[in-house]
Amino acid sequence: MTQKSMLVEGLSDAIGFVGGALLGFWAGHLLGFDIFEAGYGNGAIAGIVLVGLGGGLGLQIARRWRNRQKPEGEN
């Protein structure tokens, strides 16, 4: 694995994860869930779950995108 491919892998994973987590955060915010509320109430837990799910889905989307960019023999 070359340094360039490792850099692309790391950057795409980071962008996918952060982008997905932000989408999860804003989806929770629109639904009324505040991850920063005092204590661990139901709204905070639901917001945290949405951020985690968004980050995981964003990471998976980034990896699938990266795999589609590879030539056919490398998959």
Order of alpha helices (4+ residues) and beta strands (2+ residues): alpha-alpha
